[in-house]
Amino acid sequence: MWIHNPVMLEQVLCYLDIKRDDSIVDCTIGEGGHSLRFLEHLDGGTLLGIEQDEEILGRATKRLHDYAEHFIPVRDNFSNLKSIVQRTIGKGVDKIFFDLGISMYHFKESGRGFSFNRDEPLDMRLDQSKPVSALDVVNTFNRKKLTEIIWAYGEERFSNRIAHFIVGERAKNPITTSGQLADIVMRAVPKKFWPRNVHPATKTFQALRIFVNDEIEILEKALRDGVDLLRPGGRICVISFHSLEDRIVKSVFSDLNKGCHCPPDFPVCVCGGKQFIKVLTKKPAQPDEHEVEKNPASRSARLRCAVKLNTTIPTIREEEMRFSA
Ligand SMILES: C[S@@+](CC[C@H](N)C(=O)[O-])C[C@H]1O[C@@H](n2cnc3c(N)ncnc32)[C@H](O)[C@@H]1O
């Protein structure tokens, strides 16, 4: 059995700065690797673990059995973060953690076609109740839509050609396995353009997975809801694994980190905007070389962290009004 190595664990602990009676939300509990260490720090606090994949949540719940009295497992999507917190913890939280993407379990054991190195039924749904699987996308979406998905979520320069090959192949036989799909992509991407260190189907598989699980569209709202739920002084920490995700984290954090949103040529602030967080990671933290050597899957991880401010910083306009009063 594979155990997922929690990525950048020591740095996450350092940034989250967990206190014994904290209320923590792990929005992506996976196999519970990070949460196990969070729970070790608690004494009187609570950890709410959210996970949309029923099977992996079962594994985490077993693994964290010794801490059952502090642990609330919830099978749900973190897009419902606010309502989940309201019906479980029911108050403000101190720490929020996201470790985005999928777990080693999904690649190695789920049997759902996440990996181009395995020949498994094409599915790629984390939540098995979702209506559309990778099988449906690959076999029924038209070429234009396939191109858009592979380009938008994989940034794959051969998206059009790959979509063309997929449509050509499925006219002969339905594409039902990850092995078949990997083979089609390998034929679609000209050999001289194959990337040196990764499989030529990496970006296509990533794109389909992101689309099927709606990974990008829900992220911004979930991050904003997370910040909103935090008590003053609370912290939010996010690990992302590709630039599409990291761009969203960066832009949400930088938006909440700045008070005034007026155009730069306005002489004074008229928006009255408040600064909600202070970003603690000017640049995203990355795993060190020892971690990458031990766990190559960690190489693309980027960690960003912010603290919720206790007092909102006054805008220039508020300052001016204060002085002119
Ligand atoms: C990288 S893994 C987390 C690994 C975990 N930190 C550990 O150490 O074991 C990400 C997990 O988040 C889950 N997940 C992804 N998107 C989700 C969402 N929108 N809502 C709930 N869970 C999600 C995936 O099913 C996966 O198990």
The ligand as an SDF file (V2000), in Angstrom:
LIG
                    3D

 27 29  0  0  0  0  0  0  0  0999 V2000
   -2.6460   16.4520   -2.3980 C   0  0  0  0  0  0  0  0  0  0  0  0
   -3.9400   15.5250   -1.6880 S   0  0  0  0  0  0  0  0  0  0  0  0
   -3.8210   15.9150    0.0290 C   0  0  0  0  0  0  0  0  0  0  0  0
   -2.8170   15.0650    0.7360 C   0  0  0  0  0  0  0  0  0  0  0  0
   -2.8210   15.2750    2.2340 C   0  0  0  0  0  0  0  0  0  0  0  0
   -2.3780   16.6100    2.5930 N   0  0  0  0  0  0  0  0  0  0  0  0
   -1.9220   14.2460    2.9070 C   0  0  0  0  0  0  0  0  0  0  0  0
   -0.8590   14.6170    3.4170 O   0  0  0  0  0  0  0  0  0  0  0  0
   -2.2950   13.0710    2.9260 O   0  0  0  0  0  0  0  0  0  0  0  0
   -5.3560   16.4590   -2.1120 C   0  0  0  0  0  0  0  0  0  0  0  0
   -6.6720   15.8290   -1.6790 C   0  0  0  0  0  0  0  0  0  0  0  0
   -7.6910   16.8020   -1.8160 O   0  0  0  0  0  0  0  0  0  0  0  0
   -8.8480   16.2070   -2.3230 C   0  0  0  0  0  0  0  0  0  0  0  0
   -9.5760   17.2670   -3.0200 N   0  0  0  0  0  0  0  0  0  0  0  0
   -9.2260   17.8770   -4.1680 C   0  0  0  0  0  0  0  0  0  0  0  0
  -10.1220   18.8260   -4.4880 N   0  0  0  0  0  0  0  0  0  0  0  0
  -11.0560   18.8320   -3.4940 C   0  0  0  0  0  0  0  0  0  0  0  0
  -12.2290   19.6000   -3.2600 C   0  0  0  0  0  0  0  0  0  0  0  0
  -12.6390   20.5460   -4.1200 N   0  0  0  0  0  0  0  0  0  0  0  0
  -12.9460   19.3620   -2.1470 N   0  0  0  0  0  0  0  0  0  0  0  0
  -12.5470   18.3880   -1.2640 C   0  0  0  0  0  0  0  0  0  0  0  0
  -11.4470   17.6150   -1.4520 N   0  0  0  0  0  0  0  0  0  0  0  0
  -10.7040   17.8390   -2.5510 C   0  0  0  0  0  0  0  0  0  0  0  0
   -8.3550   15.1150   -3.2450 C   0  0  0  0  0  0  0  0  0  0  0  0
   -9.3110   14.1010   -3.3780 O   0  0  0  0  0  0  0  0  0  0  0  0
   -7.1020   14.6430   -2.5240 C   0  0  0  0  0  0  0  0  0  0  0  0
   -7.3710   13.5520   -1.6950 O   0  0  0  0  0  0  0  0  0  0  0  0
  1  2  1  0
  2  3  1  0
  2 10  1  0
  3  4  1  0
  4  5  1  0
  5  6  1  0
  5  7  1  0
  7  8  2  0
  7  9  1  0
 10 11  1  0
 11 12  1  0
 11 26  1  0
 12 13  1  0
 13 14  1  0
 13 24  1  0
 14 15  1  0
 14 23  1  0
 15 16  2  0
 16 17  1  0
 17 18  1  0
 17 23  2  0
 18 19  1  0
 18 20  2  0
 20 21  1  0
 21 22  2  0
 22 23  1  0
 24 25  1  0
 24 26  1  0
 26 27  1  0
M  CHG  2   2   1   9  -1
M  END
$$$$
